[in-house]
Amino acid sequence: MKEKKSSKSIIVIIIVVVIVLFLGLFLLVMCSDDEEDYEEETYEEEAYDEEAYDEDRAGATELQTDSDSGLSAEKKGNIINGGKPYGDPNTSWTVLLYLCGTDLETEGGFASVNLEEIKDAKLNSNINFVIEAGGTKRWQTGGITNGKLSRLHVDDGGLVIDEKCPSASMGDPNTLKDFIKWGASEYPADRYALVLWDHGGGSLLGVCTDELYKDDCLSLKELESAVVNAEVPFELAGFDACLMSTLETAEALQGYAHYMVASEEIEPGTGWDYTAWLNYLSKNPGCTGQKLGASIVDSYMEKCESIDQEDMATLSVSDLTKLPALSAAFKAYSGELVLATQDASDLQAVVQGASQSESYGERSGQDGTYDMVDLGDLMNKTKGVITENPQNVIKALKDVIVYESHGRYRSKASGLAVFFPKMIDKDIYQAYEQITDNTAYLEFASILNDDWDAGYWDEQWQESYDEYNSDVTSSHEGFFDYLFGSGEEEEETPEESGTTGSGSSGGFIEGFFGGANNQSSVDLFQSLNPVKPGDEKLEFKQFLDDGNILNLKITSGKDLVKDVRFCLIFDEDGENMIYLGCDTDLNADYDKGEFSDNFRGTWITIGGEYVCAEVVDRTDDYDVYSIPAKVNGEETNIRAVYEYEKEAFRVLGTYDGADESGLSGRDIRPLKAGDKVEFIFYESNINDDDDTDPREFIMGEITWSDKTKMIDEELGDGTFYYMFEIEDIFGNVTDCDAVAMEIENGEISAYELED
């Protein structure tokens, strides 16, 4: 029976809201049960063959590129390495390592660890390994001078200094360009490989931040400029860095690298196993970049397993000669995304699907997210409403990803991630605008950013159409093939492609225009009327039913709802309120707009101590939690998962999140026996001003052991405040009134607070 008592009144509600707003929680929605896994749509991972490929080098033809990359087609149209055919045992290689040490070397010596692995490799006389080292305050390897750029090569198990250059930022594209040109000139070879080593920040932030130059970082645009102007084609380009296996990264390299090796997720600080893959290359110098990449992947995963970090690990090999078809398919998918924004329920389905897709490098609390989601999982999670092109993207993705491996808690990893504007603001939008020419996707992002302007986008579509018309030498058959790209040199017949559509830009265009690629084609996008905040008012009611269960009913605007979650606050003494966390463990029916609490009087503990826990990622198989803590006196976050099948939690380790430059910290470090773990909470007083920040304090301490468990435990007697939060598809959050959940002798009674 609903009970109403006079209590802390509106002051408690204000305190709850202030705490939640301060933390800036950005959590993911409940995953639906009826979505298919990417793996069901795609390949089984092929076994790794230790024998070198016997393909003919003549098969490596000129790479295709996007004409609107900002770089001339003439420069982008370079061929992959010439020289000996695959399988020739006399093939020579030059491997160029761009070693930007940053704090990873200054504080952890991780670059030096990899240098020792390189020295331990048994390189044959055909393998040149050349290094440019810089970007860190203090080198822990002798012979490398702090404050300068050092160029070295490996000789008979030792490092030999070639030259020391004046200090320059490793986040400057000219620094990378000069190193590539110098390395290829001084150490010419039949084939070249480039490895960039450092922090990575995904598509938006790029790679290689130089701590000597105010964390200057190579953006993808700068990376592309460097490799293009260096004019050295690579059989393999790799990133021993976090979060760099993205569609946008691949597009930046496409045309100057045959294969790309990179990780969707964060990497351990110790990175790749250089001894293992360099030994493979020395024994198989005639191998393809694909086989070399597979060796890097396998040895990396084995190394991760040896240090108990395999569960969240990912690494893949992409064939960039196959990329144009994938880029074209994704552009066509983007066109459908824009059209879906005209209907609230369609847009809701897209945004919820993206939120349920596996995401990478999630940053907890107010730090937000890197906005990187798995490309294959995104297609599977949105194909219910974007019906025409997801299968085309998945098919093209299967062709691009020639080898990949992932851990158990990255089960949806397909090999490439893509930017999706989950938490977009103007700065994020502008950053993405610098690295893409995908007009439709940019418009979709502007709609989610609530920054859409009809006049501006009318001009953008018209400019694209006018550019198409002015290209009199274009071989494109129509505007949408030009705009979205075909990705194919020759058009397949319906019989060959197995489809009934008429072009790579997607059958949705056929449906609207009957194949006509003229001014009327662009008129559709110029007449777009997307859903906007305020089109329909979000209204709801909440009530306690006869069973004393808190219910939330969306009475208006349910198609605008992206996510419903709850926050839990502990009333310590009538004045001080302690934030326990935020979760999505509730009963939800998004179709009906009906939600109810699943509060059982329990909360998450580690080693018998309660923790402040927030869900930062959800998949069909597990939830990922972030828990603020101090470990041996250092502030960090504990990363943990809850597995649905096992109905159990598991602590993975600690993760520091982003550094001051915004780039992701490398590795989730397992906790070790004897580690001192103190749990961080946030507290506010009902007498605090509205703009007073919650106070951070320690509540609970344990010594970690192999027997330490993470479980739900009874909260015990006390008063707790339960509050639903509603997030709409544009990222706006509405806080519902808090309801008191009072526990006495194990019995829970709920009551509303009076104003």
C-alpha positions in Angstrom: 0.0 0.0 0.0 1.4 3.4 -1.0 2.6 5.3 2.0 3.3 9.0 2.1 5.3 10.5 4.9 6.6 14.0 5.7 10.4 13.6 5.3 13.4 15.6 4.0 11.0 17.1 1.4 12.3 18.7 -1.7 15.8 19.3 -0.2 16.6 15.6 -0.6 15.5 15.6 -4.2 17.7 18.5 -4.9 20.7 16.8 -3.2 20.2 13.7 -5.3 20.0 15.7 -8.5 23.1 17.7 -7.7 25.2 14.6 -7.0 24.0 13.0 -10.2 24.6 16.0 -12.3 28.1 16.5 -10.9 29.2 13.0 -11.8 27.9 13.4 -15.3 26.8 9.8 -15.7 26.6 8.6 -19.3 25.4 5.0 -19.1 24.2 2.5 -21.6 20.7 1.1 -22.0 19.5 -2.4 -21.4 20.4 -4.7 -24.3 17.4 -6.2 -26.1 17.2 -10.0 -26.3 16.2 -10.4 -29.9 19.3 -9.0 -31.6 21.7 -11.3 -33.5 25.4 -11.5 -32.9 27.8 -10.2 -35.5 29.6 -13.6 -35.5 26.4 -15.2 -36.7 26.5 -13.0 -39.7 30.1 -13.3 -40.5 33.1 -15.5 -40.6 34.6 -18.1 -38.4 38.1 -17.1 -37.4 40.5 -19.0 -39.7 43.4 -21.0 -38.4 46.8 -19.3 -38.6 49.1 -20.9 -41.2 52.7 -20.6 -40.3 53.7 -21.1 -44.0 54.2 -17.9 -46.0 51.6 -17.1 -48.6 52.4 -18.0 -52.2 50.5 -15.2 -53.8 52.0 -13.3 -56.7 53.1 -9.7 -56.1 51.6 -8.9 -59.5 48.2 -9.2 -57.8 48.9 -6.0 -55.8 47.4 -3.3 -58.0 46.9 0.4 -57.5 44.9 1.2 -54.4 41.6 3.1 -54.7 40.9 6.2 -52.5 38.2 8.7 -51.8 38.5 11.6 -54.2 37.5 14.1 -51.5 40.2 13.3 -48.9 41.7 16.7 -49.2 44.7 15.2 -50.9 45.2 14.9 -54.7 44.1 11.8 -56.4 47.5 11.7 -58.1 49.3 11.5 -54.7 46.8 9.1 -53.1 46.9 6.8 -56.1 50.3 5.2 -55.2 50.9 1.5 -55.7 51.7 -0.8 -52.9 55.3 -2.0 -52.7 56.9 -3.2 -55.9 59.7 -5.7 -55.8 59.8 -9.4 -55.2 56.8 -11.7 -55.4 55.4 -13.1 -52.2 57.2 -16.2 -51.0 60.6 -15.1 -52.2 63.0 -15.9 -49.3 65.4 -13.1 -50.3 62.8 -10.4 -49.8 64.2 -7.5 -47.7 62.2 -5.5 -45.2 62.6 -2.2 -43.4 60.4 -1.9 -40.3 60.1 1.7 -39.1 59.1 2.2 -35.4 57.8 5.6 -34.5 58.4 5.4 -30.8 56.7 8.3 -28.9 57.4 7.4 -25.3 55.3 9.9 -23.4 54.4 9.1 -19.8 54.3 5.4 -20.7 58.1 5.5 -20.8 58.7 8.3 -18.2 56.6 6.6 -15.5 56.5 2.9 -16.5 59.4 2.2 -18.8 57.1 0.4 -21.2 58.9 1.6 -24.4 62.1 0.3 -22.9 60.5 -3.1 -22.3 59.6 -3.3 -26.0 63.1 -2.2 -27.0 64.5 -5.1 -25.0 62.1 -7.5 -26.9 63.3 -6.0 -30.2 67.0 -6.6 -29.2 66.1 -10.2 -28.3 64.7 -11.0 -31.7 66.9 -13.0 -34.1 66.9 -10.7 -37.1 68.4 -11.9 -40.3 70.4 -9.8 -42.7 67.4 -8.9 -44.8 65.5 -7.3 -42.0 66.2 -3.6 -41.1 64.6 -2.4 -37.8 64.8 1.4 -37.6 63.6 3.5 -34.7 62.8 7.2 -34.1 62.5 7.8 -30.3 61.2 10.9 -28.7 58.2 12.4 -27.0 59.1 11.6 -23.4 60.7 13.4 -20.5 63.0 10.5 -19.4 64.2 7.5 -21.3 65.0 4.4 -19.3 67.1 2.9 -22.1 70.8 3.9 -22.2 72.0 5.8 -25.2 68.8 7.6 -26.0 69.1 11.2 -25.2 66.3 13.0 -23.4 65.1 16.1 -25.1 66.2 15.1 -28.6 64.9 12.9 -31.4 67.1 9.8 -31.6 67.3 7.7 -34.8 68.6 4.2 -34.2 68.8 0.8 -35.8 69.1 -2.7 -34.5 72.4 -4.5 -35.2 73.3 -7.9 -33.8 71.1 -7.6 -30.8 72.1 -4.1 -29.9 70.8 -0.5 -30.5 73.1 1.6 -32.7 72.5 5.4 -32.8 72.4 6.7 -36.4 71.9 10.3 -35.5 70.4 12.7 -33.0 68.1 15.3 -34.3 67.0 18.6 -32.7 63.9 18.3 -30.5 60.6 18.3 -32.4 57.1 17.3 -31.6 56.2 13.7 -32.5 52.6 15.0 -32.8 53.8 17.1 -35.8 53.1 15.4 -39.2 56.4 16.7 -40.6 58.3 14.8 -37.9 56.7 11.6 -38.9 57.1 12.3 -42.6 60.8 13.2 -42.2 61.4 10.0 -40.3 59.7 7.8 -43.0 61.6 9.5 -45.8 64.9 9.2 -44.0 64.4 5.6 -43.0 63.4 4.5 -46.5 66.4 6.4 -47.9 69.0 5.1 -45.5 67.6 1.5 -45.4 66.0 0.8 -48.8 64.1 -2.5 -49.0 61.7 -4.5 -51.0 58.9 -4.0 -48.5 58.3 -1.5 -45.7 56.3 -1.7 -42.4 55.4 1.3 -40.2 54.5 0.9 -36.5 53.3 3.8 -34.4 53.8 3.3 -30.7 52.1 5.3 -27.9 48.7 6.3 -26.5 45.8 6.2 -28.9 42.5 8.1 -28.7 40.4 6.6 -31.5 39.2 8.5 -34.5 38.6 11.8 -32.8 41.9 12.2 -30.9 44.4 10.3 -33.1 47.7 8.8 -31.8 51.2 9.7 -30.5 51.0 12.5 -27.9 54.2 14.3 -27.2 54.5 15.2 -23.5 57.4 17.6 -24.3 55.1 19.7 -26.5 51.9 20.2 -24.4 50.6 16.8 -25.4 50.6 17.6 -29.1 49.0 14.7 -30.9 48.8 13.4 -34.5 45.3 13.6 -35.7 44.1 11.3 -38.4 44.3 14.1 -40.9 47.9 14.8 -39.9 48.7 11.1 -40.0 47.3 10.9 -43.6 49.3 14.0 -44.6 52.5 12.5 -43.2 52.3 9.1 -45.0 51.1 10.7 -48.3 53.9 13.3 -48.4 56.5 10.7 -47.3 55.7 8.8 -50.5 56.7 5.4 -49.1 54.1 2.7 -49.6 53.8 0.2 -46.7 53.0 -3.5 -46.9 51.9 -3.1 -43.3 51.0 -0.2 -41.0 50.4 -0.9 -37.4 49.4 0.8 -34.2 50.8 -0.5 -30.9 48.4 1.9 -29.3 44.9 1.9 -27.9 41.6 2.3 -29.8 43.1 2.8 -33.4 41.4 0.0 -35.3 38.6 2.2 -36.7 37.1 2.8 -40.1 38.3 6.3 -40.1 41.9 5.3 -39.3 41.8 2.8 -42.1 40.5 5.4 -44.5 43.4 7.7 -43.5 45.9 5.0 -44.5 44.1 3.5 -47.5 46.2 4.1 -50.6 49.5 3.9 -48.9 49.3 0.8 -46.8 48.2 -2.7 -47.9 47.4 -4.1 -44.4 46.6 -2.4 -41.1 47.1 -4.0 -37.7 45.4 -2.2 -34.7 43.2 -2.7 -31.7 39.6 -1.6 -31.2 40.0 -1.7 -27.4 42.7 -0.3 -25.1 46.1 -2.2 -25.0 48.3 -3.2 -22.1 51.3 -0.9 -21.5 53.7 -3.6 -22.6 52.0 -3.8 -26.0 52.9 -6.2 -28.7 55.4 -9.2 -28.4 58.1 -7.8 -30.6 60.5 -10.7 -30.2 57.8 -13.2 -31.5 56.7 -11.4 -34.6 60.1 -10.2 -35.6 61.4 -13.8 -35.3 58.5 -14.8 -37.6 59.4 -12.2 -40.1 63.1 -13.2 -40.1 62.1 -16.8 -40.8 59.5 -15.9 -43.4 60.7 -12.7 -45.1 58.6 -13.6 -48.2 55.4 -13.4 -46.2 52.5 -11.1 -47.0 51.5 -8.3 -44.7 48.4 -10.4 -43.8 50.6 -13.3 -42.5 52.9 -10.9 -40.7 49.8 -9.2 -39.2 48.4 -12.6 -38.1 51.7 -13.3 -36.3 51.5 -10.0 -34.5 47.9 -10.7 -33.5 48.6 -14.3 -32.2 51.7 -13.4 -30.3 50.0 -10.3 -28.8 47.0 -12.3 -27.5 49.4 -14.9 -26.0 51.3 -12.1 -24.3 48.0 -10.7 -23.0 47.1 -14.1 -21.6 50.5 -14.4 -19.9 49.8 -11.2 -17.9 46.1 -12.0 -17.3 44.8 -9.2 -19.7 43.4 -11.3 -22.5 39.7 -10.9 -21.6 39.4 -7.3 -22.9 42.0 -7.6 -25.6 41.3 -7.1 -29.3 43.6 -7.0 -32.4 42.9 -7.3 -36.1 44.4 -7.3 -39.6 42.6 -5.2 -42.2 43.2 -5.5 -46.0 43.0 -1.8 -47.0 42.8 -2.7 -50.7 39.2 -3.9 -49.9 38.3 -0.8 -48.0 36.6 1.3 -50.8 33.7 -1.1 -50.9 33.3 -0.8 -47.1 33.5 2.9 -47.1 30.9 3.1 -49.9 28.6 0.8 -48.0 28.9 2.8 -44.9 28.2 6.0 -46.7 25.0 4.4 -48.1 24.1 3.3 -44.6 24.6 6.9 -43.5 22.1 8.1 -46.1 19.6 5.8 -44.6 20.4 7.1 -41.1 19.6 10.6 -42.2 16.3 9.6 -43.6 15.5 7.7 -40.4 15.7 10.9 -38.4 12.3 12.0 -39.8 10.5 9.6 -37.6 10.9 9.6 -33.8 10.5 5.8 -33.4 13.0 5.1 -36.1 15.5 7.5 -34.6 14.9 6.0 -31.2 15.6 2.5 -32.5 18.9 3.7 -34.1 20.1 5.5 -31.0 19.2 2.7 -28.7 20.9 0.2 -31.1 24.1 2.2 -31.0 24.0 2.4 -27.2 23.7 -1.3 -27.1 26.6 -1.9 -29.5 29.9 -2.9 -28.0 31.9 0.2 -27.3 35.6 0.8 -26.6 37.7 2.9 -24.3 34.7 3.9 -22.2 35.6 6.7 -19.7 33.7 6.7 -16.5 31.8 9.5 -14.9 32.2 13.1 -16.1 34.9 12.1 -18.6 32.3 10.7 -21.0 33.2 8.4 -23.9 35.4 8.0 -26.9 32.3 7.4 -29.0 33.8 4.3 -30.7 31.5 1.3 -31.3 32.1 -1.9 -33.1 31.1 -1.5 -36.7 29.7 -5.0 -37.2 27.7 -4.9 -33.9 26.3 -1.5 -34.9 25.0 -3.0 -38.1 23.3 -5.9 -36.3 21.8 -3.6 -33.6 20.3 -1.1 -36.1 19.3 -3.4 -39.0 15.7 -3.6 -37.7 15.1 0.0 -38.8 18.0 0.6 -41.3 17.0 -2.3 -43.5 18.8 -1.8 -46.8 22.5 -1.4 -46.1 23.7 -3.1 -42.9 24.1 -6.4 -44.7 26.2 -4.7 -47.4 28.4 -3.2 -44.7 28.8 -6.6 -43.0 29.7 -8.3 -46.3 32.3 -5.6 -47.1 33.6 -5.8 -43.5 34.1 -9.5 -43.8 36.3 -8.8 -46.9 38.4 -6.2 -45.1 39.1 -8.1 -41.9 41.4 -10.9 -42.9 42.4 -11.9 -39.3 41.3 -10.9 -35.8 41.2 -12.1 -32.2 39.3 -10.9 -29.2 38.9 -11.8 -25.5 35.7 -13.1 -23.8 34.5 -9.7 -22.7 34.9 -8.2 -26.1 32.8 -10.9 -27.8 31.2 -8.5 -30.4 34.5 -7.3 -31.8 34.4 -7.6 -35.6 37.8 -6.0 -36.2 36.9 -2.4 -36.9 35.2 0.2 -34.8 33.5 3.4 -36.1 32.7 6.8 -34.6 29.1 7.0 -33.5 27.9 10.3 -31.8 26.7 8.8 -28.6 27.6 11.8 -26.4 28.1 14.4 -29.1 28.7 18.1 -28.5 29.8 20.9 -30.8 33.6 20.2 -30.1 33.2 16.5 -30.9 31.2 17.3 -34.1 33.9 19.8 -35.3 36.7 17.2 -34.6 34.9 14.6 -36.6 34.2 17.1 -39.4 38.0 17.4 -39.9 38.4 13.7 -40.7 35.5 12.7 -42.9 33.8 13.7 -46.2 30.7 11.7 -45.4 28.1 14.4 -45.8 25.2 12.2 -44.7 26.9 11.1 -41.5 27.9 14.6 -40.6 24.3 15.7 -41.0 23.1 12.8 -38.9 25.6 13.9 -36.2 24.4 17.5 -36.4 20.8 16.3 -35.8 21.8 14.4 -32.7 23.8 17.4 -31.6 20.7 19.5 -31.9 22.7 21.8 -34.2 20.9 21.0 -37.4 20.1 24.0 -39.7 18.0 23.4 -42.8 19.6 26.2 -44.8 23.1 25.0 -44.1 22.4 21.5 -45.1 20.5 22.5 -48.2 23.7 24.3 -49.3 25.9 21.3 -48.4 23.8 18.9 -50.5 23.6 21.4 -53.4 27.4 21.9 -53.3 27.9 18.2 -53.5 25.5 17.9 -56.4 27.1 20.9 -58.2 30.6 19.4 -57.7 29.3 16.2 -59.2 27.9 18.0 -62.2 31.2 20.0 -62.7 33.2 16.8 -62.8 32.9 16.3 -66.6 35.5 13.5 -66.6 33.7 11.5 -63.9 32.9 8.0 -64.7 30.1 7.8 -62.1 26.7 6.9 -63.5 24.8 9.1 -61.1 24.9 11.6 -58.3 24.4 9.1 -55.4 27.1 6.8 -56.7 29.3 9.9 -56.7 28.3 11.1 -53.3 28.2 7.7 -51.5 30.8 6.0 -53.6 30.5 2.7 -55.4 33.7 1.1 -54.1 33.8 -1.0 -57.2 35.6 -0.4 -60.5 33.0 -2.3 -62.4 29.3 -2.6 -61.6 28.1 -6.1 -60.9 24.9 -7.4 -62.5 22.1 -8.3 -60.2 22.8 -12.0 -61.0 26.4 -11.6 -60.0 25.8 -9.6 -56.9 22.8 -11.7 -55.8 20.7 -8.5 -55.3 17.8 -6.9 -57.1 19.0 -3.4 -56.4 20.6 -1.2 -59.1 23.7 0.3 -57.4 26.1 0.4 -54.6 24.5 3.5 -53.1 21.7 1.4 -51.9 18.3 0.2 -53.0 16.7 2.9 -50.8 17.7 5.4 -53.5 16.0 3.2 -56.2 12.9 3.1 -54.1 12.6 6.9 -54.0 13.8 7.8 -57.5 13.5 4.8 -59.7 17.2 5.1 -60.6 17.0 8.7 -61.6 20.2 10.4 -60.5 19.5 14.1 -61.1 18.4 17.2 -59.2 15.4 15.4 -57.8 17.7 13.1 -56.0 19.2 15.8 -53.9 15.8 17.4 -53.3 14.9 14.6 -50.9 17.7 15.5 -48.5 17.1 19.2 -49.0 13.5 18.7 -47.9 14.5 16.8 -44.8 12.4 17.4 -41.7 14.2 15.6 -38.8 12.9 15.1 -35.4 14.1 17.8 -33.0 14.0 18.3 -29.2 10.7 19.8 -28.3 8.7 18.4 -31.2 7.0 16.3 -28.6 7.0 16.9 -24.9 8.4 14.2 -22.7 5.8 13.6 -20.0 5.6 10.8 -17.4 4.1 9.8 -14.1 5.4 7.6 -11.3 3.5 5.8 -8.6 3.8 3.1 -6.0 1.5 0.2 -6.7 -0.3 -2.0 -4.3 2.8 -4.2 -4.0 4.9 -1.2 -2.9 6.8 -1.3 -6.3 7.8 2.0 -7.8 6.4 2.4 -11.4 7.3 4.9 -14.1 5.0 5.4 -17.0 5.9 7.5 -20.0 2.6 9.2 -21.0 4.0 11.4 -23.9 7.1 11.2 -26.0 8.0 7.6 -25.3 9.6 7.4 -28.8 12.1 10.0 -27.6 13.3 7.9 -24.7 16.8 6.4 -25.2 17.5 5.0 -21.7 15.9 4.7 -18.3 18.2 3.9 -15.3 18.2 4.5 -11.6 20.5 6.1 -9.0 20.7 5.1 -5.4 21.6 7.4 -2.5 22.1 6.4 1.2 20.8 8.8 3.9 23.6 8.6 6.4 22.2 10.7 9.2 19.4 12.8 8.0 21.7 15.5 6.6 24.6 13.7 4.7 23.7 11.8 1.5 26.1 9.3 0.1 25.9 8.4 -3.6 26.1 4.6 -4.1 26.0 4.5 -7.9 23.8 4.1 -11.0 22.5 0.9 -12.7 20.0 -0.4 -15.1 18.9 -3.4 -13.1 15.2 -2.6 -13.4 12.1 -3.9 -15.2 11.8 -2.2 -18.6 9.3 -2.2 -21.5 10.4 0.5 -23.9 7.7 -0.3 -26.4 5.0 0.5 -23.8 7.0 3.1 -22.0 6.6 1.2 -18.7 9.3 0.7 -16.1 9.4 -0.5 -12.5 12.0 -0.9 -9.8 13.8 -4.2 -9.0 15.2 -3.0 -5.7 15.9 -6.0 -3.5 17.6 -4.2 -0.6 21.1 -5.2 -1.9 24.1 -3.5 -3.4 27.5 -4.4 -4.9 30.4 -5.2 -2.6 34.0 -6.2 -3.1 35.6 -8.1 -0.3 32.7 -7.3 1.9 32.9 -3.5 1.4 30.2 -1.6 -0.5 31.4 0.2 -3.6 30.2 3.2 -5.7 29.5 1.3 -9.0 28.3 2.6 -12.4 27.6 0.7 -15.5 29.7 2.0 -18.4 28.9 -0.6 -21.1 26.2 -3.3 -21.7 26.1 -6.1 -24.2 23.9 -9.2 -24.7 26.3 -11.2 -22.5 27.7 -9.0 -19.8 27.7 -5.5 -18.2 30.9 -3.6 -17.6 31.2 -1.5 -14.3 33.5 1.2 -13.3 34.3 1.7 -9.5 36.4 4.7 -8.2 39.1 3.6 -5.8 42.6 4.1 -4.6 45.0 1.2 -5.1 48.2 1.4 -3.0 47.5 5.1 -2.6 47.0 5.9 -6.3 43.6 7.0 -7.5 42.1 4.9 -10.3 39.0 3.0 -11.4 38.3 -0.7 -10.9 36.9 -2.3 -14.0 34.6 -5.3 -13.4 31.9 -7.3 -15.4 28.7 -9.1 -14.6 28.1 -12.1 -16.7 24.5 -13.0 -17.4 25.1 -16.7 -18.1 27.0 -17.2 -14.9 25.0 -14.6 -12.9 28.3 -13.5 -11.3 30.6 -10.6 -11.1 34.3 -10.6 -11.9 36.9 -8.0 -11.2 39.2 -7.5 -14.2 41.6 -5.0 -12.7 42.3 -1.2 -12.6 42.0 1.3 -15.4 43.1 4.9 -15.2 41.0 6.2 -18.0 42.1 9.2 -20.1 45.2 11.2 -19.3 45.3 15.0 -19.4 45.6 15.0 -23.2 42.3 13.0 -23.4 44.1 9.9 -24.8 43.3 6.6 -23.2 45.5 5.0 -20.5 47.0 1.7 -21.7 45.9 -1.5 -20.0 43.6 -2.9 -17.4 46.1 -3.9 -14.6 45.1 -7.0 -12.6 45.0 -6.5 -8.9 47.7 -8.4 -7.0 47.6 -10.2 -3.7 48.5 -7.7 -1.0 47.3 -4.6 -2.9 45.6 -2.1 -0.6 42.3 -1.1 -2.1 40.3 1.9 -0.7 36.8 2.6 -2.1 35.9 6.2 -3.1 32.4 7.6 -2.5 30.8 11.0 -3.0 28.8 12.8 -0.3 26.6 16.0 -0.1 24.9 17.7 2.8 21.3 18.9 2.5 22.5 22.4 3.7 25.0 22.7 0.9 24.4 25.3 -1.8 23.2 23.9 -5.2 26.5 24.7 -6.8 28.6 23.0 -4.1 30.5 20.0 -5.4 30.0 16.6 -3.6 32.8 15.7 -1.2 35.0 12.8 -2.2 35.9 10.5 0.7 37.1 6.9 1.4 34.6 4.4 2.9 35.9 0.9 3.2 39.3 -0.7 2.7 40.4 -4.2 1.8 43.6 -6.1 1.2 43.3 -7.9 -2.2 43.7 -11.6 -2.3 42.9 -14.4 -4.8 39.8 -15.2 -2.6 38.4 -11.6 -2.8 34.8 -11.7 -4.2 32.5 -9.2 -5.8 28.9 -9.9 -5.0 25.6 -8.4 -4.1 25.0 -8.1 -0.3 22.2 -7.0 1.9 22.3 -3.3 2.7 20.9 -3.6 6.2 18.6 -1.2 7.9 18.5 2.4 6.7 16.8 4.8 4.4 17.8 4.9 0.7 16.6 7.2 -2.0 15.8 5.7 -5.4 15.5 7.9 -8.4 14.7 7.1 -12.0 16.6 9.0 -14.7 15.3 9.4 -18.3 17.7 10.1 -21.1 16.3 11.1 -24.4 17.8 10.4 -27.9 19.5 13.8 -27.9 21.3 13.1 -24.6 19.1 15.3 -22.4 18.6 13.8 -19.0 15.4 14.2 -16.9 15.5 13.4 -13.2 12.3 12.0 -11.7 11.4 12.6 -8.1 13.3 10.5 -5.6 11.4 7.9 -3.6 12.5 6.7 -0.2 13.2 3.0 0.2 13.3 2.2 3.9 14.7 -1.1 5.1 13.9 -2.3 8.6 14.6 -5.9 9.7 15.0 -6.9 6.1 11.6 -5.5 5.0 11.4 -2.8 2.4 8.8 -0.1 2.5 8.7 2.7 -0.1 7.1 6.1 0.3 7.0 9.3 -1.6 8.6 12.5 -0.3 6.4 15.5 0.3 7.2 18.8 -1.3 
